Amino acid sequence: MPTGQVWRAGANENTTIEFSTPVSIEGKPLPAGTYGLHMIPNADTWTVIFSKMAVAWGSYTYNQSEDALRVDVKPHPIEMEEALEYEFEDLKPDSVAVTMKWEKVAVPFRVSVNLNDTVIASIRNQLRGRAQYSWEPLNEAANFCLTHKTNLEDGLKWADLSIQNEERFENLSTKADLLQAMNRTDEAKKVRDQAMGVASPLQLYGYARGLQAQKRSDEAMAIFKTVAAKAPETVPGHLASARLKSAAGDFDGALTEAKAAEAAATIDAQKQNIRILIGRLQSKQDINK
């Protein structure tokens, strides 16, 4: 590695790096594309070069005018590495450190993306294909916008298209939550009521549990009452009754309902979860906490 001179950061043909979407390198923007990778080693900092020329042989014909980007990074010492390698380290949802390791030096540079912009662009491409004709991919796209609080208008449009393909509790709930996130409260209530009307007892119970996770206990209890009244002899109906009675301090009554839910359950994993509730109720613990 020649200090202070451009080095090919590999052997023979250009070492190349390809990005399918726009990225940032050490906070500096770089368009999507394939780049020749070069480095300039120095004692305290190394310069990492991304060249628009990606088919050269080594760095022998390197031309600075073809640079797409240069960044300065800090190397650090490592145990001896006989073979040069690149590793992806410190992986995060929106970034990764790409580290060149050779001999006793490691040279990392961080690659990051705007996660929301990248995913939304990918979603738009996917929804130009067959996915646009099914309710589920559109609902997933809308849910991404809701969860990440981004592109809410797009999310609402995708929720509407999902509902047009097949009206379901899932996509109606997504639309209601999107409207709520956009402070369109009256519309949100109307759509949520519509969702409640088409939901199965199990879906209602699951939705109420989600409300409990959000600390929206009063709303959850109202839905448990609906489930208990609508389907009293089902697993979700018994569980809803158990939660209502537990919240009221009637642990014996809640225990009876939980045992009835266990008896009605046909899935082993569901039975195991119910047994955990039974154990808590036997200890006079509120299963809503």
N, C-alpha and C positions, 0 to 999 in steps of 0.2 A: 504494500500500500504506500504509494508515494505521497509524503506529507506535502500539503499545499497544492497538489495537482489533481486534476479530474481523474477519478478511478472508476472502472466499469462495474464495481460492486458485485462482481461475479466472475465468470470466465467465459471466454469465447463469444458466442452471440450475446446481444444485449440482454441483460436482466430486465424483464418487463413487468409492469404492474398494470392491471386493468380494473377500471371502475365502471360498473353498469349504470350508475347514477351519479349526479354531481356530488362531490364530497368537499370536505375541508381538511387540509393537511396542516397540523399545528395552528389551526384557526384561520388559515388562508384558503380561499376558494379555489377549487380545481374542477373543471368540467369533466363529465363522463368521457371515458376514452381509454386507450392503451398507450402507455408511456414507457420510454426507455429510462431506466433508473441508473443514475450515476451519483457518486459522492466525492466530496473533497475532504480528506482527513486533515485535521489539525489537532494540536495538543488538547485544547480546551473545548472546542466546538467542531462539529462536522457540518458541512453543507450538503443537504440532500437535494438532488436535482431531478426533476421530472421533465424529460425531453419529449417533444412532439415526434422526434425521430425514434422509432421503436424497432427498427429492423437492421440497425448497424451492427458491425462486428466490434464488440468491446467499446472502448471510448476513443479509438484511434482517429475517428473522423468526427468526434464530438464538436458541435458548433453552438456556442452560447446563444446565438440568435434564435435557435430552435427551442430554447427553454420555454416550458409552459409555466413552471413554478420552481422557485428555490426557497428552501427553509433551512434555518440553522438550528441544530439540536445538540444536546449534551450527551456525549458517550459516557459509558461507565465500565469499570473493569469487571471481568467474569473469570471463572475457571477456564482452563485451556479447552478450546474447541478446535479439534483437528480439521474438521470439514466445515466450510462456510454454510450457514443455514439462515433462513428467515423464519421467525416464529410470530404467531399472533398471540398477544398477551393482554392481560387486564381487559378482558372482553366485557363490554357494557352494551345495553340495548342500542345506544346510538354512537358507539365509538369502539375502537380497538387500537392497541399499540402494535405496530409492525416493527419487529426488532431484527436487525442484521447482527449475526453473531459469528465471529471468526477469531481464532487464536485467543487472545485475552481481552477482547473489547466487544462491547455490545453497543449498537447504535439504534435507538428507538425513535420512531416518529408516529404521532397519533393521527389516525384517520377517523373523521367523524362525519355524520350525516345529520341533516334535519329530518328526524324520524317521521314526524307528521307529514311533512311535504313529500317525502319519499314514498311513504305508504299510500297516501292519497293518490299520488300519481300512478302507483302500481294498481290500486283499486280501480281507477278510471279505465286503465287498459284492460284489466280482467273483465270488467262489466261491459266491454264492447263485444265480448264473445257470448258463448252459450249461457254463461252465468246470469246474464240479464233476464233470462226467461224462467228462472227458478226463484222461489221466495227466499230461500235460505242465504245464498251469497249476498243478496241485496240487504238482507237484515243484518248480516255480519258486518257489511260495510257501514251501515247506519250505526251499528253498535260501536264500531271503532271511533267514529266521530263523537259519539256520546261519551264514551269512556275517556277519551283524550281531550274532550272539550275543544274540538277543532272542527272547522268546516261544518258547522251545525246546519246550515241551509242545505248543503249537499247531503248530509245525513238524513234530513227530513225528506228530501226528494227521493233518496234511495229507499227509505221506509215506505213511502207512498207507493213506489213501484213494486216493492215486495208485497204489499197488501193487495195491489191490483192483480198480481200473479196468483196469490192465494191468501185470503184473509185468515190470520191465525192469532192466537193469544200472544205469541212471541213478538210478531212484528207490530201488532197494535200497542203492546206494552212499550216497545222501543220508540214508537212514534210519540206516545204519551210522555215518555221521559224526555225526549228531545224537545217537545213543546214546552215542558216545564223548565228545562234548562234555558230556553229562549224567553222565559218569563211570559209565555202565552198560557196563563194558568187556566182560564176558562176553557180554552180548546183542549188543553191537556186533560182536564177532568172529563170532558165529554168522550174523548178517545179512550181514557182509562176505564170509564164505565162500560164502553163498548167491548173492551178487552175482557173485563170481568164477566161479561155476558156470554162469551164464547169459550171461556176457560174451563178445563176439567177440574175436578176437586184437587187432584195432585198438583196441577199448575197453580191453582189458587194458593194452596198450602205453601208451595215453594216460593211464590211471590211474597207471601206474608213473612216467610223466614228471611227473605232478602231485606224486607223492610225492617225487621228486627236488627239485622246486621248494620243497618243505617241509623239505628237508634230512633226509629219511627214506630215506637211501640203501640201507640193508640191506633194508628192505621192498621198495623199488623193484627191487633186483637179484633178489630172490626171484620177483617177478612176471615180470621179463624172462626168467628161466629157464623159467617156465611157458609163456610165449608162444613162446619158441624151440623148446620141446619139442612144443608143441601144433600149431604151424603153421610149420614150418621153412622152407617154400618160398614164404611170403607176404612182402609188404613189411614188415609189423610183425615177422614172425618173423626176417627177415634183420637188421632194425634192432636188435631185441632182442639177437641174437647179437653184433652189432657193438659194442653198449654193454657187454655182458659181457666180450668179449675186450679191449676198450679199457681197461676197469677193471682187467683182469689184466695190462696192459702189452703185450698181443699186438697191436700196431698193424697188422702185416701181415695177420693173420687178420681183424681188425676191418675193414680196408680192403677185403678180399675180400668180406666180408658186405655192406658198404655199397654196393659196386659192384653186387652182386647185387640189392640193394633198389632201386637206381636203374633197373636193367634191368627189374625187375618193375613199377615204378610206372607208372601210366597218366595221372596228373594232372601238368600242367606245374609247378604250384606245389610239389607234393610232390617232384618231381625236383629242382627248384632248391634246396629245403631239404636234400635228401640230398647234393647236390653241395657244399654248405657243409661238411657233416660229412666228406665225402671229402677236401676240402682240408685240414681240420684233422688228419685221420688221416695224410695224406701228410707233414704237418709234425711227426708223432709227438706230437700233442696228445691228451689224454684228452677224448673228446667228452662225458663225464659231468660235466665241470667248466665 
